[in-house]
């Protein structure tokens, strides 16, 4: 029977793979309490029937402050919740001192993220008389069945609106009446005593740092999805975006920064990184407008002005740098773009004026000034000499502060290339590249400036000589593996002997093998490509074998420790021993060691499924190599849930982003 291969290609669209649930903390009475007239109110039923389902409908994970049930010093966990919760809901039906205290602490710690609710009461407290409160109805001390659905919907709507205004209007009267008061960084307020939250946060931060140092944005994105609070989620998404930016995956990096800014549009560092992504994606007008707003919001900040210079510099280069053009042609084209060049010089110069120790701005202003002169424009000689002296001072003092700082050394080497004799420049570049310690990304950044000068025929002999030094050092370093295509697989395991309804029976292996081979051949799989999957008996191993036959580099990401994975996912069929041998044959040909999820990402979160978590890990890792490179292949009957981490979810995510999906539909194969 022939293979039925369906290849779908659809336009890309943006979006996030998975949304983190924000965390809600409820400050309310517990149990049955009398109101002002002595009538009992059952707050447990209010919580279970009204507040909890309403907040869950708004997408929140809900936790209630049951102080009366806790032993020991319960203030520690309570303070932690009031500090880091995305939303604090205070029930003010009664004048409960614990609830009022907790509300006051939250108002002192955070400017927003508070929702006030209350049942019937005769009078309103003076301090919050004018504050907006959502009132719910009671009957005989419990939620009124006649209005319960409407009250739930109202609370859900208000919770959603409050979360949407996370970075907008200040709710706390403390911050509202003291407009210059700034929220403290939540990390500085974490309690000295270790508790469940702080221990979990430290373990999470440690795993994130390891993933960052290894340059693994796929790991970072999985961990970011597993954070218990929005503060940590924002940190994780920012770190992932920064790592992707460093790997030059600008489109996927931009997704992460946009996700952060959707929640907190005031984050200056993320706004800066978004501007870089826009510029590198060729969206120059958007990038320039983005940095214009940054410099308006932060007029005295050198980083904002330096970023404006960088974005305008990228825009200027894009105007004249044409692949394959001669250096003389590019030089002539660059000279014609003198107005765009001045737009890049001015913000760099503004940054250096605001902070004379900001050598990055200074050297960039100087490079572009001297290029401007080289291209035939008139330059003030005195101002140019002053700028040279300022940059020399900034670089030398930076080296005194941090003797091993590569960037200060590289900036000084650039200065020497601009104005000093050849041998002097060579000596400084040799010193600088040694300080890079084989950091491929740092060396490549230096090379970009040198190729700019080379393309414009600036001091060609000197530029060629130092470029040779940098290129030799880059050759000694290890660049990140950049696959041509990334094949991502998810699909059925071979049927176990006791499976009641056949899905992938062993006798269909030849058909599946032929279909897999045909699909990979149609996609042009070969050397220089990367394949990602788990390695289970059935579709995974057929995929691995077919990829290895075509010279594709295979990487296995496993949800469990290897012995357990083999037991649960390889020895599953009546021919389990044969599959074990095939697994080890695939493993013997791997160029990269197995990646084990519990080792790289830590223990499985409560309530999570290891195999679905691993599929998310595979998906994020694939996308991090470049969204446009991903080709999803599935051997699948179209069933199962579309929850995060399932085959359907992976299929839809890749299809939504790139359209590059190949579905081997088992309902049509056999």
KAHU-V754041 format. One record per residue. RES is the residue in one letter. PHI is phi in radians with two decimals (* if undefined). D_CENTER is the distance of its C-alpha to the mean C-alpha in Angstrom with 2 decimals. Layout:
BEGIN
res	phi	d_center
RES	PHI	D_CENTER
RES	PHI	D_CENTER
END
This chain:
BEGIN
res	phi	d_center
X	*	44.54
X	-1.30	42.22
X	-1.42	38.45
X	-1.85	36.92
X	-1.91	33.72
X	-1.98	31.73
X	-1.96	29.26
X	-1.92	27.43
X	-2.22	25.94
X	-2.33	24.53
X	-1.10	22.69
X	-1.31	18.93
X	-2.51	17.35
X	-1.58	13.98
X	2.59	12.29
X	-1.77	9.83
X	-1.17	10.82
X	-2.76	11.54
X	-1.71	11.99
X	-1.34	12.30
X	-1.43	15.91
X	-1.21	16.77
X	-1.94	19.54
X	-1.97	23.09
X	-1.99	25.85
X	-1.76	29.42
X	-1.84	32.17
X	-2.78	35.42
X	-1.10	38.77
X	-2.10	39.17
X	1.39	42.06
X	-1.76	45.05
X	-2.27	45.98
X	-1.40	48.88
X	-1.47	48.38
X	-1.09	50.63
X	-1.68	53.49
X	1.49	53.14
X	-1.46	51.74
X	-1.29	49.18
X	-2.17	45.56
X	-1.61	43.54
X	-1.31	40.01
X	-1.13	38.88
X	-1.25	39.64
X	-1.05	38.01
X	-1.17	34.82
X	-1.26	35.08
X	-1.66	36.46
X	-2.04	34.98
X	-1.23	32.10
X	-1.08	29.99
X	-1.10	30.14
X	-1.15	29.59
X	-1.27	26.39
X	-1.13	25.13
X	-1.16	25.90
X	-1.49	23.53
X	1.52	20.71
X	-1.82	21.07
X	-1.48	21.64
X	-1.98	24.96
X	-2.33	26.63
X	-1.86	30.13
X	-1.48	31.72
X	-1.58	34.80
X	-1.08	36.32
X	-1.20	39.67
X	-1.62	38.45
X	-1.71	36.86
X	-1.74	38.83
X	1.34	38.68
X	-1.43	36.79
X	-1.38	34.49
X	-1.13	33.45
X	-1.05	30.75
X	-1.15	28.59
X	-1.12	29.57
X	-1.05	28.51
X	-1.09	25.12
X	-1.10	24.63
X	-1.13	25.88
X	-1.37	23.45
X	-1.83	20.12
X	-1.08	20.88
X	-1.27	19.21
X	-2.47	22.68
X	-1.90	26.09
X	-1.86	28.92
X	-1.93	32.36
X	-1.63	35.48
X	-1.86	38.37
X	-1.06	41.13
X	-1.99	42.96
X	-1.49	43.23
X	-1.43	41.59
X	-1.08	41.22
X	-1.12	38.18
X	-1.13	36.28
X	-1.11	37.38
X	-1.11	36.41
X	-1.14	32.89
X	-1.11	32.51
X	-1.13	33.77
X	-1.10	31.37
X	-1.09	28.38
X	-1.06	29.84
X	-1.34	30.15
X	-1.53	26.63
X	-2.35	24.63
X	-1.42	25.50
X	-2.64	24.32
X	1.49	23.32
X	-2.21	26.93
X	-2.21	28.91
X	-1.78	32.68
X	-2.27	34.73
X	-2.86	38.38
X	-1.54	41.30
X	-1.12	44.81
X	-2.65	46.17
X	-1.30	49.17
X	-2.25	47.83
X	-1.93	44.59
X	-1.05	43.68
X	-1.11	44.31
X	-1.07	41.09
X	-2.19	38.91
X	-1.04	41.65
X	-1.57	39.89
X	-1.28	36.39
X	-1.26	35.29
X	-2.26	35.69
X	-1.69	35.45
X	-1.76	38.72
X	-1.98	39.24
X	-1.80	42.63
X	-2.15	44.52
X	-2.48	47.66
X	1.02	49.60
X	1.41	46.74
X	-2.34	44.08
X	-0.97	41.85
X	-1.22	44.22
X	-1.00	43.94
X	-1.22	45.08
X	-2.09	42.13
X	-1.01	39.50
X	-1.11	37.53
X	-1.17	37.60
X	-1.16	36.62
X	-1.03	33.62
X	-1.07	32.51
X	-1.16	33.02
X	-1.15	30.98
X	-1.01	28.12
X	-1.09	28.26
X	-1.22	28.43
X	-1.12	25.53
X	-1.10	23.32
X	-1.16	24.66
X	-1.15	24.10
X	-1.16	20.43
X	-1.12	20.07
X	-1.66	21.79
X	-0.92	19.48
X	-1.88	19.35
X	-1.80	22.69
X	-1.08	26.17
X	-1.35	27.01
X	-1.72	28.67
X	-1.10	29.91
X	-1.11	33.44
X	-1.10	32.87
X	-1.34	30.14
X	-1.22	31.91
X	-1.48	35.19
X	-2.06	33.78
X	-1.09	31.52
X	-1.59	30.89
X	-1.26	29.71
X	-1.86	26.07
X	-1.10	23.96
X	-1.29	23.55
X	-1.13	20.29
X	-1.04	20.08
X	-1.15	19.74
X	-1.23	23.10
X	-1.77	24.70
X	-1.07	23.85
X	-1.13	27.26
X	-1.11	28.91
X	-1.26	30.11
X	-1.26	27.77
X	-2.40	27.18
X	-1.06	25.20
X	-1.19	22.19
X	-1.14	22.19
X	-1.13	22.78
X	-1.13	19.91
X	-1.14	17.61
X	-1.17	18.94
X	-1.11	18.53
X	-1.08	14.89
X	-1.09	14.31
X	-1.14	16.42
X	-1.14	14.61
X	-1.09	11.23
X	-1.15	13.32
X	-1.08	15.00
X	-1.10	11.98
X	-1.14	10.95
X	-1.11	14.62
X	-1.47	14.91
X	1.15	12.18
X	-2.05	10.75
X	-1.11	7.12
X	-1.04	8.74
X	-1.10	9.91
X	-1.08	6.95
X	-1.18	5.55
X	-1.10	9.25
X	-1.12	9.78
X	-1.11	7.39
X	-1.20	9.51
X	-1.75	12.51
X	-1.32	12.64
X	-1.44	15.93
X	-2.38	15.22
X	-1.16	13.17
X	-1.05	13.29
X	-1.22	11.52
X	-1.08	8.94
X	-1.05	8.33
X	-1.12	8.40
X	-1.15	6.02
X	-1.13	3.13
X	-1.12	5.11
X	-1.12	5.71
X	-1.09	3.24
X	-1.07	4.08
X	-1.12	7.27
X	-1.14	7.96
X	-1.12	7.75
X	-1.09	9.84
X	-1.12	12.13
X	-1.45	12.61
X	1.16	13.58
X	-1.67	11.46
X	-1.18	11.54
X	-1.17	11.48
X	-1.24	8.33
X	-1.08	6.65
X	-1.08	8.70
X	-1.01	7.60
X	-1.17	4.26
X	-1.18	6.90
X	-1.11	9.48
X	-1.10	8.24
X	-1.15	8.37
X	-1.23	11.60
X	-1.10	13.03
X	-1.56	13.31
X	-2.38	14.18
X	-1.25	15.35
X	-1.60	17.02
X	-1.21	14.25
X	-1.11	15.87
X	-1.07	13.53
X	-1.29	10.74
X	-1.04	13.70
X	-1.12	14.76
X	-1.19	11.74
X	-1.09	11.92
X	-1.06	15.55
X	-1.08	15.10
X	-1.05	13.17
X	-1.04	15.95
X	-1.12	18.55
X	-1.24	17.52
X	-1.50	17.44
X	1.41	20.97
X	-1.63	20.50
X	-1.09	22.63
X	-1.08	24.20
X	-1.12	21.02
X	-1.10	19.66
X	-1.14	23.06
X	-1.14	23.29
X	-1.08	19.87
X	-1.31	21.00
X	-1.07	24.43
X	-1.16	23.20
X	-1.09	21.38
X	-1.20	24.67
X	-1.20	26.54
X	-1.31	24.51
X	-2.30	24.63
X	-1.16	27.87
X	-1.84	28.58
X	-1.65	25.23
X	-1.12	25.50
X	-1.11	21.77
X	-1.14	21.70
X	-1.19	24.83
X	-1.12	23.68
X	-1.15	20.62
X	-1.04	23.15
X	-1.10	25.18
X	-1.11	22.45
X	-1.13	21.62
X	-1.20	25.38
X	-1.13	26.02
X	-1.03	23.66
X	-1.12	25.46
X	-1.09	28.79
X	-1.11	28.10
X	-1.09	27.04
X	-1.28	30.44
X	-2.18	32.53
X	-1.38	30.74
X	-2.03	31.87
X	-0.99	31.48
X	1.56	34.99
X	-1.29	36.70
X	-1.26	39.11
X	-1.12	38.49
X	-1.16	41.44
X	-1.18	40.07
X	-1.18	36.66
X	-1.10	38.46
X	-1.14	40.57
X	-1.15	37.66
X	-1.15	35.77
X	-1.10	38.95
X	-1.28	39.20
X	-1.78	35.83
X	-1.12	37.11
X	-1.15	36.02
X	-1.14	32.34
X	-1.13	32.71
X	-1.12	34.09
X	-1.10	31.16
X	-1.47	28.94
X	-1.18	31.44
X	-1.02	32.05
X	-1.18	28.64
X	-1.05	28.40
X	-1.14	31.91
X	-1.09	31.12
X	-1.13	28.34
X	-1.20	30.83
X	-1.13	33.52
X	-1.24	31.41
X	-2.56	30.61
X	-1.12	33.01
X	-1.55	31.11
X	-1.42	28.04
X	-1.13	29.09
X	-1.02	26.08
X	-1.16	27.29
X	-1.09	30.85
X	-1.20	30.68
X	-1.20	28.83
X	-1.09	31.45
X	-1.20	34.17
X	-0.99	33.01
X	-1.23	32.90
X	-1.09	36.22
X	-1.28	37.93
X	-1.14	36.58
X	-1.00	37.93
X	-1.13	41.29
X	-1.06	41.18
X	-1.47	40.73
X	1.81	43.87
X	-1.45	42.77
X	-1.45	44.71
X	-2.24	43.08
X	-1.20	44.56
X	-1.14	45.70
X	-1.15	45.95
X	-1.09	42.47
X	-1.17	41.17
X	-1.13	43.04
X	-1.10	41.74
X	-1.13	38.15
X	-1.07	38.85
X	-1.13	40.28
X	-1.12	37.40
X	-1.15	34.81
X	-1.04	37.03
X	-1.09	37.27
X	-1.08	33.52
X	-1.19	32.72
X	-1.16	35.57
X	-1.21	34.80
X	-1.12	31.11
X	-1.18	32.42
X	-1.16	34.75
X	-1.24	32.00
X	-2.35	29.76
X	-1.02	32.01
X	-1.76	29.34
X	-1.24	26.89
X	-1.11	26.34
X	-1.18	25.38
X	-1.13	28.58
X	-1.17	30.61
X	-1.14	29.11
X	-1.16	29.81
X	-1.12	33.34
X	-1.10	33.83
X	-1.08	32.87
X	-1.03	35.42
X	-1.11	38.05
X	-1.13	37.42
X	-1.24	37.99
X	-2.24	41.23
X	-1.79	42.65
X	-1.09	44.73
X	-0.98	43.19
X	-1.10	43.87
X	-1.12	42.30
X	-1.14	39.05
X	-1.05	39.10
X	-1.08	39.58
X	-1.18	36.63
X	-1.20	34.27
X	-1.10	35.48
X	-1.14	34.73
X	-1.16	31.25
X	-1.17	30.13
X	-1.15	31.52
X	-1.25	29.32
X	-1.19	26.19
X	0.94	26.81
X	1.07	25.77
X	-1.35	22.26
X	-1.06	21.83
X	-1.16	19.10
X	-1.11	21.30
X	-1.12	24.36
X	-1.15	22.94
X	-1.11	22.09
X	-1.08	25.71
X	-1.10	26.97
X	-1.07	25.56
X	-1.14	27.86
X	-1.16	30.73
X	-1.17	30.43
X	-1.04	30.52
X	-1.15	33.76
X	-1.10	35.11
X	-1.14	34.64
X	-1.72	36.50
X	1.02	39.25
X	-1.51	38.81
X	0.68	41.02
X	-0.99	40.69
X	-1.16	42.47
X	-1.16	40.51
X	-1.09	37.13
X	-1.09	37.91
X	-1.19	38.95
X	-1.29	35.85
X	-1.08	33.60
X	-1.12	35.46
X	-1.09	34.66
X	-1.15	30.91
X	-1.10	31.03
X	-1.12	32.98
X	-1.24	30.47
X	-1.08	27.56
X	-1.11	29.73
X	-1.43	30.01
X	-1.51	26.28
X	-1.92	24.04
X	-1.25	21.70
X	-1.14	18.71
X	-1.16	19.97
X	-2.04	19.36
X	-1.17	20.77
X	-1.25	22.70
X	-2.35	21.72
X	-2.12	19.60
X	-1.66	21.64
X	-1.97	20.06
X	-2.14	22.74
X	-2.62	23.32
X	3.13	26.79
X	-1.34	29.89
X	-1.38	31.41
X	-1.15	35.13
X	-1.11	37.21
X	-1.31	38.49
X	-1.01	42.32
X	-1.70	42.31
X	-1.18	39.92
X	-1.18	41.97
X	-2.08	40.69
X	-1.01	40.04
X	-2.21	36.70
X	-2.43	36.60
X	-1.19	40.10
X	-1.05	40.91
X	-1.22	43.50
X	-1.63	40.87
X	-0.99	39.19
X	-1.04	41.06
X	-1.15	39.93
X	-1.12	36.26
X	-1.08	36.59
X	-1.15	38.14
X	-1.12	35.56
X	-1.10	32.69
X	-1.08	34.54
X	-1.10	35.25
X	-1.09	31.68
X	-1.16	30.35
X	-1.15	33.26
X	-1.09	32.59
X	-1.48	29.01
X	1.26	30.44
X	-1.09	28.85
X	-3.03	29.91
X	-1.00	29.38
X	1.64	26.15
X	-1.70	24.18
X	-2.17	21.93
X	-2.11	22.43
X	-2.20	20.27
X	-2.89	21.85
X	-1.56	23.09
X	1.87	26.74
X	-1.38	28.81
X	-1.10	32.40
X	1.91	32.76
X	-0.99	30.21
X	-1.00	27.76
X	-1.25	30.55
X	-1.05	32.25
X	-1.09	29.08
X	-1.05	28.78
X	-1.07	32.46
X	-1.13	32.41
X	-1.16	29.47
X	-1.12	31.19
X	-1.08	34.43
X	-1.76	32.81
X	1.42	31.31
X	-1.32	27.67
X	-1.38	25.61
X	-1.77	24.75
X	-2.18	22.04
X	-1.74	22.53
X	-1.99	19.89
X	-1.90	22.02
X	-1.34	21.54
X	-2.33	24.53
X	-1.01	26.53
X	-0.96	28.51
X	-1.03	31.93
X	-1.20	30.73
X	-1.10	28.79
X	-1.07	31.97
X	-1.12	34.04
X	-1.58	31.97
X	-2.19	30.68
X	-1.97	33.11
X	-1.54	36.47
X	-1.85	36.36
X	-1.80	39.13
X	-1.10	42.82
X	-1.82	42.17
X	-1.03	39.57
X	-1.12	41.03
X	-1.11	40.81
X	-1.16	37.10
X	-1.07	36.66
X	-1.12	38.38
X	-1.16	36.23
X	-1.06	33.07
X	-1.22	34.37
X	-1.17	35.49
X	-1.12	31.97
X	-1.05	30.64
X	-1.11	33.32
X	-1.68	32.07
X	-1.19	28.40
X	-1.50	27.31
X	-2.08	24.43
X	-1.15	24.93
X	-0.98	23.92
X	-1.90	20.56
X	-1.82	21.33
X	-1.01	18.77
X	-1.07	20.53
X	-1.32	20.66
X	-1.49	17.08
X	-1.95	15.34
X	1.55	18.30
X	-1.04	20.65
X	-1.17	20.17
X	-1.06	19.29
X	-1.01	22.34
X	1.44	23.15
X	-1.53	20.64
X	-1.79	22.02
X	-1.06	21.43
X	-1.29	21.83
X	-1.25	19.49
X	-1.08	16.77
X	-1.17	17.53
X	-1.11	17.38
X	-1.09	13.81
X	-1.04	13.16
X	-1.09	15.21
X	-1.10	13.60
X	-1.10	10.00
X	-1.10	11.82
X	-1.12	13.97
X	-1.09	11.60
X	-1.18	9.89
X	-1.41	13.51
X	2.27	13.80
X	-0.96	13.91
X	-1.24	17.55
X	-1.52	18.56
X	-1.36	17.96
X	-2.20	21.26
X	-1.63	21.43
X	-2.08	24.82
X	-2.39	26.12
X	-1.89	29.55
X	-2.76	29.69
X	-1.68	32.12
X	1.45	29.77
X	-1.61	30.12
X	1.53	28.00
X	-1.37	25.58
X	-1.81	22.57
X	-1.25	20.47
X	-0.96	16.98
X	1.72	17.65
X	-1.47	21.05
X	-1.05	22.43
X	-1.07	22.80
X	-1.14	19.17
X	-1.11	18.15
X	-0.99	20.99
X	-1.19	20.05
X	-1.14	16.35
X	-1.19	17.41
X	-1.08	20.42
X	-1.14	18.62
X	-1.47	16.33
X	-2.21	18.92
X	1.33	22.04
X	-1.54	22.56
X	-2.19	23.76
X	-2.14	26.95
X	-1.85	28.42
X	-1.55	31.38
X	-1.35	32.88
X	-1.17	35.07
X	-1.19	37.15
X	-1.82	38.39
X	-1.27	38.45
X	-2.52	41.00
END
